[in-house]
Amino acid sequence: MSARQRDDRTGAQQGNPPPSAGGARVMCGSVRSLPAAWLLWPRLRRRALRRPASLPPYEEVFGPYAQGRSFVEVGTMWNVHGRYAFAAEAYGAIPVTAFDDMAPTPEFEAEHARRSSAVRFVQGDINDAASLEKIGVHDLVWCAGVVYHSPDPALTLRHLCRITGDWLFVASKTIPEVPGLPQASVFLPGLEAEARMPYARVFPRAMGLETPFDRDNWYGNWWWGISPSALRAMVEVNEGMRVVEELRRPFETLLIAQRTTTA
Ligand SMILES: C[S@@+](CC[C@H](N)C(=O)[O-])C[C@H]1O[C@@H](n2cnc3c(N)ncnc32)[C@H](O)[C@@H]1O
């Protein structure tokens, strides 16, 4: 049996008995429950404070900025089929680009035709510098659900900043801040099944968390658990980029960053 198979057979999900009372096993149990408590704490706090569970609909966040501006959505396809690019066009953004490494889905094509849309689709990898030329600089860049799928989120954010004329809106799943460790992030590939489990509880069905890392589905995996302060730092490390607003929910952060000087 390989190490990976052994890894996947460990843990309570495979029916192992819980640690029995007494001695080292209890200590191990409570140490193991620390990450779960850390991850769940923001959710409990939100419930106690009766705050909403999710961010406002994305269109409502970027819509007021979109009119009359050029707009690109990076990561436009999976499950959303260009929804935010089409929404930006409806808000009056012009021209509008939709970018993804996936080919356009039939749903995207159908919606494009139904709207007689002028949205330009560009296929490529945002981590590939050649894609930046193909996309071009846009006044407003919208990118949700992409950076934690990147092996190098700082590079992804650097590239997003390079195509940003005025405004960068970046939304990402995030982990809670680690007390005493600002800007912490967790590298997820290679974690044993038991270590992945607390993350899989708060991010169900995530590839690389609920399931093992899949080398054949490179960008489908969750690569990084990024804290909100780390996300912010990865934007602001780019010259001229300043975060002006931050919308946070327990496991998601949306940053609005403004370019203050030309790239
Ligand atoms: C989790 S989905 C998010 C979809 C949508 N933005 C949303 O908010 O629900 C990630 C999308 O980004 C695309 N994507 C991931 N990594 C990418 C990369 N390096 N370059 C271009 N597109 C990428 C995926 O193909 C997918 O369409």
The ligand as a MOL file (V3000), in Angstrom:
LIG
                    3D

  0  0  0     0  0            999 V3000
M  V30 BEGIN CTAB
M  V30 COUNTS 27 29 0 0 0
M  V30 BEGIN ATOM
M  V30 1 C -13.7540 28.3040 -8.7530 0
M  V30 2 S -14.0670 28.8800 -10.3710 0 CHG=1
M  V30 3 C -14.7430 30.4820 -10.0040 0
M  V30 4 C -15.7500 30.8890 -11.0490 0
M  V30 5 C -16.3710 32.2720 -10.8290 0
M  V30 6 N -15.3880 33.3240 -10.9900 0
M  V30 7 C -17.0780 32.3870 -9.5090 0
M  V30 8 O -16.8720 33.3790 -8.8310 0
M  V30 9 O -17.8480 31.4960 -9.1470 0 CHG=-1
M  V30 10 C -12.4470 29.2930 -11.0000 0
M  V30 11 C -12.4700 29.6970 -12.4620 0
M  V30 12 O -11.1900 30.2380 -12.7830 0
M  V30 13 C -10.6230 29.5110 -13.8570 0
M  V30 14 N -9.1870 29.4710 -13.6020 0
M  V30 15 C -8.5490 28.8890 -12.5760 0
M  V30 16 N -7.2270 29.0630 -12.6790 0
M  V30 17 C -7.0260 29.7940 -13.8020 0
M  V30 18 C -5.8720 30.2910 -14.4560 0
M  V30 19 N -4.6520 30.0640 -13.9600 0
M  V30 20 N -6.0120 31.0070 -15.5900 0
M  V30 21 C -7.2530 31.2350 -16.0970 0
M  V30 22 N -8.3970 30.7830 -15.5220 0
M  V30 23 C -8.2820 30.0710 -14.3940 0
M  V30 24 C -11.2910 28.1460 -13.8340 0
M  V30 25 O -11.2890 27.5340 -15.1040 0
M  V30 26 C -12.7050 28.5330 -13.3880 0
M  V30 27 O -13.5210 28.9280 -14.4660 0
M  V30 END ATOM
M  V30 BEGIN BOND
M  V30 1 1 1 2
M  V30 2 1 2 3
M  V30 3 1 2 10
M  V30 4 1 3 4
M  V30 5 1 4 5
M  V30 6 1 5 6
M  V30 7 1 5 7
M  V30 8 2 7 8
M  V30 9 1 7 9
M  V30 10 1 10 11
M  V30 11 1 11 12
M  V30 12 1 11 26
M  V30 13 1 12 13
M  V30 14 1 13 14
M  V30 15 1 13 24
M  V30 16 1 14 15
M  V30 17 1 14 23
M  V30 18 2 15 16
M  V30 19 1 16 17
M  V30 20 1 17 18
M  V30 21 2 17 23
M  V30 22 1 18 19
M  V30 23 2 18 20
M  V30 24 1 20 21
M  V30 25 2 21 22
M  V30 26 1 22 23
M  V30 27 1 24 25
M  V30 28 1 24 26
M  V30 29 1 26 27
M  V30 END BOND
M  V30 END CTAB
M  END
